[in-house]
Amino acid sequence: MSLSKHTKAELLEMLTSQGIDAKSTMKKAELI
């Protein structure tokens, strides 16, 4: 399933809020 940029942004914010490094989150977003 392809996620929109807005959806990716929301995931990044949610993951970052949980204390996950932004770099690791971005790598995961690229795989999506």
PyMOL commands that set and color helices and strands:
alter all, ss='L'
color gray80, all
select helices_A, chain A and resi 5-17+22-31
alter helices_A, ss='H'
color red, helices_A
deselect
rebuild
show_as cartoon
